Amino acid sequence: MNRSSRKQDNTQITGWAALAVAAAGWWYGLLRQIRTALTPADPERGDVPGWVMITLMSAILVAGLLALVQPALKDLFESAIKQVKP
C-alpha cells in the first residue's frame, strides 16, 4: 500500500476516498507526462548543432579549393614522379 492511501493515523482509506486518492494520483502522473512531453529539456534541441555546420562548411571549403588547385597539384605530382630515377 502506498503512502498516499493512508490517513495520518496510519488507518487505511477505504471506499470513495481511496478511489479519489488513486484517481488524483493517476491524473497528476498523466499531467506530469504531458507537461514533460510538451516542454523540451533543452530549448535548442532540434536545431543544427554548431559542430555540424562547421564540419559541413569545412568540407565545402576543401572541395572548392581542391577544384581550383587540382590541375596545379596534378602537374606538381607528375613532375615529381618524372624526377624519380630507378
For each residue, the residues with C-beta under 8 A, 3 or more apart:
1: 5 6 12
2: 5
3: 6
4: 21 25
5: 1 2 12 13 18 21 22
6: 1 3 10 11 12 13
7: 10 11 12 13
8:
9:
10: 6 7
11: 6 7
12: 1 5 6 7 18
13: 5 6 7 17 18 21
14: 17 18
15: 18 19
16: 19 20
17: 13 14 20 21
18: 5 12 13 14 15 21 22
19: 15 16 22 23
20: 16 17 23 24
21: 4 5 13 17 18 24 25
22: 5 18 19 25 26
23: 19 20 26 27
24: 20 21 27 28
25: 4 21 22 28 29
26: 22 23 29 30
27: 23 24 30 31
28: 24 25 31 32
29: 25 26 32 33
30: 26 27 33 34
31: 27 28 34 35
32: 28 29 35 36
33: 29 30 36 37
34: 30 31 37 38
35: 31 32 38 39
36: 32 33 39
37: 33 34
38: 34 35
39: 35 36
40: 43 45 46
41: 45
42: 45
43: 40
44: 47
45: 40 41 42
46: 40
47: 44
48: 52 53
49: 52 53
50: 53 54
51: 54 55
52: 48 49 55 56
53: 48 49 50 56 57
54: 50 51 57 58
55: 51 52 58 59
56: 52 53 59 60
57: 53 54 60 61
58: 54 55 61 62
59: 55 56 62 63
60: 56 57 63 64
61: 57 58 64 65
62: 58 59 65 66
63: 59 60 66 67
64: 60 61 67 68
65: 61 62 68 69
66: 62 63 69 70
67: 63 64 70
68: 64 65
69: 65 66 72 73
70: 66 67 73 74
71: 74 75
72: 69 75 76
73: 69 70 76 77
74: 70 71 77 78
75: 71 72 78 79
76: 72 73 79 80
77: 73 74 80 81
78: 74 75 81 82
79: 75 76 82 83
80: 76 77 83 84
81: 77 78 84
82: 78 79
83: 79 80
84: 80 81
85:
86:
